[in-house]
């Protein structure tokens, strides 16, 4: 977990946004913006991201074969994880490279 003390927020600089708008106007293109509500929930844990364990929802109890209460290991991100932005950005970039070349 080398990034556990860092926070990553993938955001475009205002100069980049202005440049994209200018190119769109000059090229007579339609410029659109999308905000995906649950984007961070699509990030996948990999390698050295560490593991996150959470208890089951209130009212639900799960036990192993010995009768000991169990916790759940998350396979996808939660908004509260400090490096959720970095992990989501890596997942999105990997998907775009695989599909778009």
Rosetta constraint file for C-alpha pairs under 8 A:
AtomPair CA 1 CA 48 HARMONIC 5.34 0.50
AtomPair CA 1 CA 49 HARMONIC 5.27 0.50
AtomPair CA 1 CA 50 HARMONIC 5.57 0.50
AtomPair CA 2 CA 48 HARMONIC 7.44 0.50
AtomPair CA 2 CA 49 HARMONIC 7.90 0.50
AtomPair CA 3 CA 7 HARMONIC 7.90 0.50
AtomPair CA 3 CA 49 HARMONIC 7.96 0.50
AtomPair CA 3 CA 83 HARMONIC 7.04 0.50
AtomPair CA 4 CA 82 HARMONIC 7.05 0.50
AtomPair CA 4 CA 83 HARMONIC 6.67 0.50
AtomPair CA 5 CA 82 HARMONIC 7.85 0.50
AtomPair CA 6 CA 82 HARMONIC 7.27 0.50
AtomPair CA 6 CA 83 HARMONIC 6.73 0.50
AtomPair CA 7 CA 82 HARMONIC 5.66 0.50
AtomPair CA 7 CA 83 HARMONIC 5.34 0.50
AtomPair CA 7 CA 85 HARMONIC 7.51 0.50
AtomPair CA 7 CA 86 HARMONIC 7.60 0.50
AtomPair CA 8 CA 82 HARMONIC 7.90 0.50
AtomPair CA 8 CA 83 HARMONIC 5.99 0.50
AtomPair CA 8 CA 84 HARMONIC 7.65 0.50
AtomPair CA 8 CA 85 HARMONIC 5.35 0.50
AtomPair CA 8 CA 86 HARMONIC 5.14 0.50
AtomPair CA 9 CA 85 HARMONIC 5.35 0.50
AtomPair CA 9 CA 86 HARMONIC 6.90 0.50
AtomPair CA 10 CA 85 HARMONIC 6.56 0.50
AtomPair CA 10 CA 86 HARMONIC 7.40 0.50
AtomPair CA 10 CA 89 HARMONIC 6.81 0.50
AtomPair CA 12 CA 16 HARMONIC 6.23 0.50
AtomPair CA 12 CA 17 HARMONIC 6.52 0.50
AtomPair CA 13 CA 17 HARMONIC 6.44 0.50
AtomPair CA 14 CA 18 HARMONIC 6.12 0.50
AtomPair CA 15 CA 19 HARMONIC 6.12 0.50
AtomPair CA 16 CA 20 HARMONIC 6.24 0.50
AtomPair CA 17 CA 21 HARMONIC 6.24 0.50
AtomPair CA 18 CA 22 HARMONIC 6.11 0.50
AtomPair CA 19 CA 23 HARMONIC 6.15 0.50
AtomPair CA 20 CA 24 HARMONIC 6.09 0.50
AtomPair CA 21 CA 25 HARMONIC 6.19 0.50
AtomPair CA 21 CA 31 HARMONIC 6.86 0.50
AtomPair CA 22 CA 26 HARMONIC 6.09 0.50
AtomPair CA 23 CA 27 HARMONIC 5.96 0.50
AtomPair CA 24 CA 28 HARMONIC 5.88 0.50
AtomPair CA 24 CA 29 HARMONIC 4.76 0.50
AtomPair CA 24 CA 30 HARMONIC 6.58 0.50
AtomPair CA 24 CA 31 HARMONIC 6.22 0.50
AtomPair CA 25 CA 29 HARMONIC 6.11 0.50
AtomPair CA 25 CA 30 HARMONIC 7.84 0.50
AtomPair CA 38 CA 42 HARMONIC 7.27 0.50
AtomPair CA 39 CA 43 HARMONIC 7.63 0.50
AtomPair CA 39 CA 88 HARMONIC 7.44 0.50
AtomPair CA 40 CA 77 HARMONIC 6.39 0.50
AtomPair CA 40 CA 78 HARMONIC 6.95 0.50
AtomPair CA 40 CA 79 HARMONIC 6.39 0.50
AtomPair CA 40 CA 84 HARMONIC 6.46 0.50
AtomPair CA 40 CA 85 HARMONIC 6.75 0.50
AtomPair CA 40 CA 88 HARMONIC 5.53 0.50
AtomPair CA 41 CA 76 HARMONIC 6.27 0.50
AtomPair CA 41 CA 77 HARMONIC 5.09 0.50
AtomPair CA 41 CA 78 HARMONIC 5.93 0.50
AtomPair CA 41 CA 79 HARMONIC 7.15 0.50
AtomPair CA 41 CA 88 HARMONIC 7.87 0.50
AtomPair CA 42 CA 76 HARMONIC 6.51 0.50
AtomPair CA 42 CA 77 HARMONIC 6.85 0.50
AtomPair CA 42 CA 88 HARMONIC 6.74 0.50
AtomPair CA 42 CA 91 HARMONIC 7.85 0.50
AtomPair CA 43 CA 76 HARMONIC 5.80 0.50
AtomPair CA 43 CA 77 HARMONIC 5.59 0.50
AtomPair CA 43 CA 84 HARMONIC 7.45 0.50
AtomPair CA 43 CA 87 HARMONIC 5.78 0.50
AtomPair CA 43 CA 88 HARMONIC 4.18 0.50
AtomPair CA 43 CA 89 HARMONIC 7.68 0.50
AtomPair CA 43 CA 90 HARMONIC 7.87 0.50
AtomPair CA 43 CA 91 HARMONIC 5.53 0.50
AtomPair CA 43 CA 92 HARMONIC 7.58 0.50
AtomPair CA 44 CA 75 HARMONIC 6.51 0.50
AtomPair CA 44 CA 76 HARMONIC 4.98 0.50
AtomPair CA 44 CA 77 HARMONIC 6.56 0.50
AtomPair CA 44 CA 87 HARMONIC 6.91 0.50
AtomPair CA 44 CA 88 HARMONIC 7.14 0.50
AtomPair CA 44 CA 91 HARMONIC 6.41 0.50
AtomPair CA 45 CA 49 HARMONIC 5.93 0.50
AtomPair CA 45 CA 50 HARMONIC 7.66 0.50
AtomPair CA 45 CA 51 HARMONIC 7.87 0.50
AtomPair CA 45 CA 75 HARMONIC 6.17 0.50
AtomPair CA 45 CA 76 HARMONIC 6.13 0.50
AtomPair CA 45 CA 77 HARMONIC 7.16 0.50
AtomPair CA 45 CA 87 HARMONIC 7.09 0.50
AtomPair CA 46 CA 50 HARMONIC 7.90 0.50
AtomPair CA 51 CA 73 HARMONIC 6.83 0.50
AtomPair CA 51 CA 74 HARMONIC 7.20 0.50
AtomPair CA 52 CA 73 HARMONIC 5.76 0.50
AtomPair CA 52 CA 74 HARMONIC 5.69 0.50
AtomPair CA 53 CA 71 HARMONIC 6.16 0.50
AtomPair CA 53 CA 72 HARMONIC 5.34 0.50
AtomPair CA 53 CA 73 HARMONIC 4.45 0.50
AtomPair CA 53 CA 74 HARMONIC 6.12 0.50
AtomPair CA 54 CA 71 HARMONIC 5.58 0.50
AtomPair CA 54 CA 72 HARMONIC 5.29 0.50
AtomPair CA 54 CA 73 HARMONIC 6.59 0.50
AtomPair CA 54 CA 74 HARMONIC 7.43 0.50
AtomPair CA 55 CA 70 HARMONIC 7.40 0.50
AtomPair CA 55 CA 71 HARMONIC 4.65 0.50
AtomPair CA 55 CA 72 HARMONIC 6.08 0.50
AtomPair CA 56 CA 60 HARMONIC 6.06 0.50
AtomPair CA 56 CA 61 HARMONIC 6.69 0.50
AtomPair CA 56 CA 62 HARMONIC 7.59 0.50
AtomPair CA 56 CA 71 HARMONIC 6.30 0.50
AtomPair CA 56 CA 72 HARMONIC 6.64 0.50
AtomPair CA 61 CA 69 HARMONIC 6.78 0.50
AtomPair CA 61 CA 70 HARMONIC 7.85 0.50
AtomPair CA 62 CA 69 HARMONIC 5.66 0.50
AtomPair CA 62 CA 70 HARMONIC 5.73 0.50
AtomPair CA 62 CA 71 HARMONIC 7.87 0.50
AtomPair CA 63 CA 67 HARMONIC 5.08 0.50
AtomPair CA 63 CA 68 HARMONIC 5.14 0.50
AtomPair CA 63 CA 69 HARMONIC 4.36 0.50
AtomPair CA 63 CA 70 HARMONIC 5.43 0.50
AtomPair CA 64 CA 68 HARMONIC 5.50 0.50
AtomPair CA 64 CA 69 HARMONIC 6.53 0.50
AtomPair CA 64 CA 70 HARMONIC 6.38 0.50
AtomPair CA 77 CA 81 HARMONIC 7.23 0.50
AtomPair CA 77 CA 84 HARMONIC 6.34 0.50
AtomPair CA 77 CA 88 HARMONIC 7.97 0.50
AtomPair CA 78 CA 84 HARMONIC 7.00 0.50
AtomPair CA 79 CA 84 HARMONIC 6.43 0.50
AtomPair CA 80 CA 84 HARMONIC 7.46 0.50
AtomPair CA 83 CA 87 HARMONIC 6.35 0.50
AtomPair CA 84 CA 88 HARMONIC 5.96 0.50
AtomPair CA 85 CA 89 HARMONIC 5.97 0.50
AtomPair CA 86 CA 90 HARMONIC 6.20 0.50
AtomPair CA 87 CA 91 HARMONIC 6.23 0.50
AtomPair CA 88 CA 92 HARMONIC 6.09 0.50
AtomPair CA 89 CA 93 HARMONIC 5.98 0.50
AtomPair CA 90 CA 94 HARMONIC 6.05 0.50
AtomPair CA 91 CA 95 HARMONIC 6.26 0.50
AtomPair CA 92 CA 96 HARMONIC 6.18 0.50
AtomPair CA 93 CA 97 HARMONIC 6.11 0.50
AtomPair CA 94 CA 98 HARMONIC 6.15 0.50
AtomPair CA 95 CA 99 HARMONIC 6.16 0.50
AtomPair CA 96 CA 100 HARMONIC 5.58 0.50
AtomPair CA 96 CA 101 HARMONIC 7.42 0.50
AtomPair CA 97 CA 101 HARMONIC 4.90 0.50
